[in-house]
Amino acid sequence: MAEVGQERAMQFFVLRVASNKEDNVREKLVRKVKIEGLEQKVGRILVPTERVRSMKAGVRKESDRKLYPGYVFIELELDKNGMIPEDVWFMIKETEGSATSLVPMASRLR
């Protein structure tokens, strides 16, 4: 854990999930983080969306469209060895609908 006055950097990871299950998996992860008391190790859990406007049969409709279907972004604090803490890894791995593929964002951008 970080000492008082010293913040440790969190890193985003990409979690592969089933398509159209992103919001469901996100809600489950947020709930599990609170139940297991992992708020210090897990930051934001995001499903990036954009607001889209369309016209259909003369009716204007606004909806949210996922920017990256099939992916959830999770901000995690790594341990002193640069690894994902075991309790966090197992919490993510055991969440229904999530895959076991958790990739750091930096490696996905190269």
C-alpha positions, 0 to 999 in steps of 0.5 A: 500500500502507498504511504501517506503523502506518497502516491503510486501510479496506476496503469490502465489494462485492457480486459477482453469480454464478450460483446454486448456484455461490457456494461454488465461485466463493468458493474460486476467488477465495481461491485466486487471491488467494493465487496472485497475492499480493493479500492486502493488497488483498483481505480477506474473501470471504464467502457468508453462510449460516445453519444450518437444522433440519428434520424429514423423515419423522421424521428431524431434518436440519441444513443450511446455507441461503444468505442471499443466493443468487447473491451473494458478498461481497468486502472490497476495499481501494480505491486512493488515488483511491477505485477498485478496483485494476486487478489486483484487478478483472481477477482478479475479472473473469477468475474462472470463474463470476463476473459483471462486476457488482461493486457497493459495499455502501453503494449497495445499502443506500440 
